[in-house]
Structures are given as structure tokens and as C-alpha cells.
Amino acid sequence: MMGGLESARQAITSADEIWLNATVHGELMAGFLGGSRFDQNHRDLYRFMEAFQVQQAPIFFETALEYARLVKFLRDGGNPIPSNDVWIAATAVRHGLTVLTLDAHFLRLPQVQVQVQLIS
């Protein structure tokens, strides 16, 4: 059985489009800063973004409204998830994108198209 990371890698390399919002970019940068290879990871990310022609998904007022709707939905159901993940989900809803993730908690949002790659 293919592990989650390899499965995610294959999903990325076969995707027609890849979109990131500022939240994803910020989370990646924070992870890089917490490690010992910031410069290398930063260079690799930008090479990846150029190679796959990654698009930046903007976060505007409409995305903020989707965020608010998702937060309310999660609160009403008693199933909150991390705020940054709600911003990612809101961006996906706003732009009609699928979230590729290792985090199963995105499945709590039926409004969001999700492709979960669980690590086995």
C-alpha cells in the first residue's frame, strides 16, 4: 500500500493546476524556520512553485465570508478545527478547489472537496 506522502506526491505531479493561498505559504515558512534547513527548503519551495506553475489563490472579502460560514458550521457541530485550516478550506470553497491534505479533520466540512492522503 502506498504511503500518504508518496500518494500526495503523485497527486501533485498529476494535477492540472496547483493553487496555494497565503495561509499555506505561511505555514510552510513557519515549518522551515523551525528547522535547520530554512534556506534549502525555501529554495526548493520556490523551484516547486515555478516548476508546477503554482497559482496564488487570493483571500478577499468573499473568502472571509466563506471562512465565517465554515467557522459557524464547525462551532454549531461542536467540531472546530485549526483556524489556518479553516482559511485553507474557505479558499478552496471560494475558488472551487480540492484540498489535498494529510489532515483528516478537513472531512468535517462537507462543503469542501477534499482528497485526504493518510500516512500508513
C-alpha positions in Angstrom: 0.0 0.0 0.0 1.3 3.4 -0.9 2.1 5.8 2.0 0.3 9.1 2.3 3.4 11.2 1.3 4.0 9.2 -1.8 0.4 9.2 -2.7 0.3 13.0 -2.2 3.4 13.4 -4.4 1.7 11.5 -7.2 -1.5 13.6 -6.8 0.6 16.8 -7.1 2.6 15.7 -10.1 -0.5 14.6 -11.9 -2.6 17.7 -11.1 -3.7 20.0 -13.9 -3.4 23.0 -11.5 -1.9 23.7 -8.1 -3.1 26.6 -6.0 -1.7 27.9 -2.7 -3.0 30.7 -0.5 -1.0 32.9 1.8 -2.0 30.7 4.8 -0.4 27.6 3.2 2.7 29.6 2.3 2.9 31.0 5.8 2.6 27.5 7.4 5.3 26.2 5.1 7.6 29.2 6.0 6.9 28.6 9.8 7.9 25.0 9.4 11.0 25.9 7.5 12.0 28.5 10.2 11.6 25.8 12.9 14.0 23.5 11.1 17.7 23.6 10.4 17.5 23.9 6.6 15.5 27.1 6.0 17.5 28.3 3.0 17.4 25.0 1.2 13.7 24.4 2.0 12.9 28.0 0.9 14.7 27.5 -2.4 13.1 24.1 -3.0 9.6 25.6 -2.4 10.2 28.3 -5.0 11.5 25.8 -7.5 8.5 23.7 -6.9 6.2 26.7 -7.4 7.9 27.6 -10.7 8.1 24.0 -12.0 4.4 23.3 -11.4 3.3 26.9 -12.2 1.6 27.2 -8.8 -1.0 29.8 -8.7 -1.7 32.0 -5.7 -5.3 31.9 -4.5 -6.2 35.3 -3.2 -8.0 35.8 0.1 -10.5 38.6 -0.4 -13.8 39.6 1.3 -15.7 36.7 -0.4 -13.2 34.2 1.1 -13.7 35.8 4.5 -17.4 35.2 4.2 -16.8 31.6 3.4 -14.4 31.4 6.4 -17.2 32.8 8.7 -19.7 30.3 7.3 -17.3 27.4 7.9 -16.4 28.6 11.4 -20.1 28.8 12.3 -20.8 25.4 10.8 -18.0 23.8 12.8 -19.0 25.6 16.1 -22.6 24.6 15.6 -21.5 21.0 15.2 -19.0 21.1 18.1 -16.2 20.2 15.8 -13.7 23.0 15.5 -10.5 22.7 13.5 -7.4 24.9 13.5 -8.1 28.4 12.2 -5.5 28.2 9.5 -7.1 25.1 8.1 -10.5 26.9 8.0 -8.8 29.6 5.9 -7.5 26.9 3.6 -10.9 25.4 3.4 -12.6 28.7 2.8 -10.2 29.5 -0.1 -11.0 26.1 -1.6 -14.7 26.7 -1.4 -14.4 30.2 -2.8 -12.4 29.1 -5.8 -13.9 25.7 -6.4 -10.6 23.9 -5.5 -9.9 20.5 -3.9 -7.8 20.4 -0.7 -5.0 17.8 -0.8 -4.1 17.1 2.8 -2.7 14.7 5.3 -5.3 16.0 7.9 -8.5 14.0 8.1 -10.2 16.8 10.0 -11.0 18.6 6.7 -13.5 15.8 6.2 -15.7 17.5 8.9 -16.5 20.1 6.2 -18.9 18.6 3.6 -18.8 22.0 1.8 -15.2 21.3 0.9 -13.9 18.9 -1.8 -11.1 17.0 0.0 -8.5 14.5 -1.1 -7.0 13.0 2.1 -3.7 11.2 1.9 -3.4 9.4 5.2 0.0 8.2 6.2 0.1 4.4 6.6 
